[in-house]
């Protein structure tokens, strides 16, 4: 599963994921997907300024590789883009 939140009300959003291999009885610790350095002016070490929640998709591809795409931006009215990550270690077999 994946989601976006403003954890702690800091004004900075992040995208997270976690997985289960036993139907939800136990879960692997949440991993922050939006922690890569650099990027747009509205992206900070603590997260991005605004979430475009209607642009969000998750899929599990070949060999259990996680693919997540989401929208983020400056504000509801401001500039925004879609961000993509793949191959999260959350779903890799150990």
N, C-alpha and C positions, 0 to 999 in steps of 0.2 A: 504494500500500500504506500501511497505517497500523498503529501498534503503541504499546504502553505500556512504559516502562522506568524503572528507578531508576538512571539513568545516574550512574556514579561511586560508587554506594552511599551516597548522601547521606540516604536515608530519605524522600526526596520523589520522587513519581512524576510523570511527564508523558506526554502523548499526542502522538505525532509522525506525520508523513506525508511521503511523497516519491513521485515519479512518474517514469515512463519513457515515451518516445514511440517507442522503437525495439526493443521486445521485451526490454528488460533489458540491452542492451549499455551504455547510459549512463543515469545517473539524475540528476535534479535534486536539489540539496542538500535535506536534511531540514528541514522546517518544524515548529516547535512549535505545536501547536493549543491547548494548555492554558495559554497565557500571558496570557489576559485578566485584567485587574485585578478585584478584588472577588470576591464569591461567598460560599460557605459558610465557616464558622469553620476547617475543616480544609484550606482552600486558602491557600497561601502564595506569595510571589513565586518561590520555588524549585520549586513544584509542590504536589501534593496528597498527603495522608498515606497513603492506601491505595487500591489498585486493585481494583475488582470486575471481574476479567477475563472472567467469564462473561456480562457485559453489554457487548457491543462489536459494532458493526456499521459497515460502510463501504459507500457506494454512490456511483456517479457518475450524476448526474442530467442534466437538460436543459442543453445546451451545455457539457458537460464539467464542470459544477459539482460539487465534492466535498461529500458529506454524511457526517459521522462522528458517532456517538453512543457514549458510553462511561459506565461506572459508576465512581464514585469516592466515597470516604468517609473516615471517621475511623479505622476499624479493621475487622477481619473481623466483629466483633460490634456495632460502633457504627453511628451514623447514616451514611447515604449517599444519593446522588442520582444521576440520570443527567444527563450534560452533552452538549450538542449544539453543533456548529459546522457552518457551510456556507459555500460559496464560497471555499474556500482558494485563494490565488493559485498554488499549486503546479501545478494542472491548467489554469490559464487559458492560452489561446493568446496568443502574443506576436507 
